[in-house]
Amino acid sequence: MNTFAIVGLSALGLIVLVFALIGVLYLTRGTPIERVVAWGDPDGPPAVSEEQFCPMMALHAKAPLLPGHSITIAINGDQTYDRLWADLRSARVSITLQMYYFLPGRMANELKAILLERARAGVRVLLLHDAFGSQELPEEYVDEMVAGGVAVAAFRPVRWYQLHKTQHRSHIRVVVVDGRLGWTGGFGIDDKWYGDGRHENQWRDTNVRFEGPCVVQHQATFAAGWAEATGELLTGDLFFPGEATEPKGTVVAGCMHAAPTIGSTAAERYLALSIAAAERTLYITNSYFVPDDSFCDLLGQAAERGVDVRILTAGRETDVKTTWRAGRARYEALLARGVKIYEYRPTMVHAKTLVADGTWVAIGTLNFDNRSLAFNDESVLLAYDDAIGGDMEQIFREDLPFSDEILLEEFRRRGTWERVLEQMATSISRIL
């Protein structure tokens, strides 16, 4: 057998092994929760308005919900990057930045210039990027950062002896400055995030800036990823200053760091409890909406008990058509039970937010699909506050005129080919 044949067989064997591993994950990894129960309690699970809700959520989501936060919502690039760049330039001792999506361009160059300048000023700068989501980042870019004093690490690079980790990506976006202020949300480092979210190639996203005790919770999220990537566990005042836990406002908030496990995940428990706890309204904006049968049932139950359940998701401008079609395969069943569904029209909607009863709010990186709920590391800011909840409801309503409502009878008339594509997409929905 010649060398080329041996190489070819080796490559084929590797491909078969990868797909075998993916197949096993597909068959065994989903979201096991089917219902939310409260045995012996005639009122059912604690509602958003009840005193038990926050303690119960904190336990299930493993996210301490503490008072003392100041929170600012930033929608789209126009409200995000000028403020984010200013915060980074204000750093005096440390910057930690973890990013899933990182592509070369004007935004990447602006960020590089800021980080290099801060490193020259003596600030300790750490950058952690996901090896898959940032695979198009040029080596020259990273080399320039490292040469300028920025510590850079890749999260879970694909290696033959770690193929079992290939599916598990860090979808996290976390920025922490001096251990005192933080950012998370759906944003990435690529030029398509610039703009107002209402025009082509200007993605619609929602992000959040915060100060208060949960900043160090987000810092711990970064530290967990940095420890895996580098072997270094970060501690000390440089990254976890004592004054970081002092109150900065009045909002009750916390950080959910969702990570894959063998069984149910914090992300799944948070989402199931949020749906079950809603009494009046449940507004979800999510770029990749592919609920499994159990989550469809939870959403349907909420609508049937009188909750105004509305889902805003990507339309034909989506960047992942397969995921969009897999989600549309669920529309008919949801619409029939009273769930309202809207598809964003002008551009890709990439936001991942939830607001229940105008009080319970989630803003972060978590998609409503099996990949985020079962496979990925995710970061979400959770907040319990009427003012923040009211702002999020207003943002949701402002997006509706730019969206197409999906009506049941009209949707049922879609073509056979569309249905075929939806079913094909559904067959791989667990790994989308």
MOFENDA-V408011 format. One record per backbone hydrogen bond with DSSP energy under -1.0 kcal/mol. CO is the residue of the C=O (numbers start at 1). NH is the residue of the N-H. E is the energy in kcal/mol with one decimal. If there is no record, write none. Layout:
co,nh,e
CO,NH,E
CO,NH,E
//
This chain:
co,nh,e
2,6,-2.0
3,7,-2.6
4,8,-2.5
5,9,-2.6
6,10,-2.3
7,11,-2.5
8,12,-2.4
9,13,-2.6
10,14,-2.2
11,15,-2.3
12,16,-2.5
13,17,-2.2
14,18,-2.5
15,19,-2.5
16,20,-2.1
17,21,-2.4
18,22,-2.5
19,23,-2.5
20,24,-2.2
21,25,-2.3
22,26,-2.6
23,27,-2.1
24,28,-1.7
25,29,-2.5
38,41,-2.2
41,44,-1.9
47,50,-1.8
50,53,-1.4
52,56,-2.3
53,57,-2.9
54,58,-2.9
55,59,-1.8
56,60,-2.3
57,61,-3.0
58,63,-1.3
66,253,-2.7
68,248,-3.2
69,251,-2.3
70,211,-2.2
72,209,-2.9
74,207,-2.7
77,81,-1.6
80,84,-2.6
81,85,-3.2
82,86,-2.0
83,87,-2.3
84,88,-2.4
85,89,-2.5
86,90,-1.2
88,91,-1.4
93,124,-2.5
94,178,-3.1
95,126,-2.7
96,176,-2.6
97,128,-2.9
98,174,-2.1
99,130,-1.8
101,189,-2.3
105,109,-2.1
106,110,-2.4
107,111,-2.5
108,112,-2.4
109,113,-2.2
110,114,-1.9
111,115,-2.7
112,116,-2.6
113,117,-2.0
114,118,-2.4
115,119,-2.3
116,120,-2.3
117,121,-1.3
118,123,-2.4
119,122,-1.6
124,95,-2.5
125,151,-2.5
126,97,-2.1
127,153,-2.3
128,99,-2.5
129,155,-2.9
130,134,-1.9
132,135,-1.5
133,102,-1.0
134,137,-1.9
138,142,-1.6
139,143,-3.0
140,144,-2.2
141,145,-1.8
142,146,-2.7
143,147,-2.7
144,148,-1.4
145,150,-2.4
146,149,-1.7
151,127,-3.1
153,129,-2.3
155,131,-2.3
159,162,-1.9
162,165,-1.9
163,166,-1.4
165,168,-1.1
167,169,-1.1
169,377,-2.6
174,98,-3.1
175,183,-2.1
176,96,-2.3
177,180,-2.5
177,181,-1.3
181,177,-2.6
182,210,-2.4
183,175,-1.9
184,208,-2.6
189,103,-2.9
190,193,-2.0
191,194,-1.7
192,203,-2.6
195,78,-2.6
199,202,-1.8
204,350,-3.8
205,76,-2.5
206,186,-1.4
207,74,-2.7
208,184,-1.7
209,72,-2.9
210,182,-2.7
211,70,-2.2
212,215,-2.0
214,218,-2.0
215,219,-2.2
216,220,-2.1
217,221,-1.5
218,222,-2.2
219,223,-2.7
220,224,-2.0
221,225,-1.5
222,226,-2.8
223,227,-2.4
224,228,-1.6
225,229,-2.2
226,230,-2.4
227,231,-2.1
236,240,-2.7
241,244,-1.6
242,245,-1.2
243,246,-1.6
251,69,-1.6
252,384,-2.8
253,66,-2.6
254,382,-2.9
256,380,-1.8
258,378,-2.7
265,269,-2.3
266,270,-2.7
267,271,-2.2
268,272,-2.5
269,273,-2.3
270,274,-2.3
271,275,-2.1
272,276,-2.3
273,277,-1.9
277,48,-2.0
280,308,-3.0
281,357,-2.2
282,310,-2.6
283,355,-1.9
284,312,-3.1
285,353,-2.7
292,296,-2.4
293,297,-2.1
294,298,-2.2
295,299,-2.5
296,300,-2.6
297,301,-2.8
298,302,-2.0
299,303,-2.1
300,304,-2.3
301,305,-1.5
302,307,-2.2
303,306,-1.5
307,309,-1.4
308,282,-2.4
309,340,-2.7
310,284,-2.7
311,342,-3.1
312,286,-2.6
313,344,-2.9
315,318,-1.8
320,324,-1.9
321,325,-2.6
322,326,-2.3
323,327,-2.2
324,328,-2.1
325,329,-1.3
327,330,-1.8
330,334,-1.9
331,335,-3.3
332,336,-2.1
334,339,-2.1
335,338,-1.6
340,311,-2.8
341,406,-2.9
342,313,-2.7
343,404,-2.8
348,204,-2.5
351,287,-1.1
352,364,-1.7
353,285,-1.9
354,362,-2.4
355,283,-2.5
356,359,-2.0
356,360,-2.3
359,385,-2.5
360,356,-2.6
361,383,-2.6
362,354,-1.9
363,381,-2.9
367,369,-1.2
368,290,-3.3
369,373,-2.3
370,374,-2.7
371,375,-1.6
371,376,-2.1
377,171,-2.0
378,258,-1.7
379,365,-2.2
380,256,-2.9
381,363,-2.2
382,254,-2.2
383,361,-2.9
384,252,-1.0
385,389,-2.4
386,390,-2.6
387,391,-2.2
388,392,-2.3
389,393,-2.3
390,394,-2.1
391,395,-2.3
392,396,-2.1
393,397,-2.4
394,398,-2.3
395,399,-1.1
399,402,-1.2
400,403,-2.1
402,345,-2.6
404,343,-2.4
407,411,-2.9
408,412,-2.3
410,413,-1.1
411,414,-1.8
415,419,-1.7
416,420,-2.4
417,421,-2.4
418,422,-2.2
419,423,-2.3
420,424,-2.3
421,425,-2.4
422,426,-2.4
423,427,-1.4
425,428,-1.4
426,429,-1.8
428,431,-1.5
//
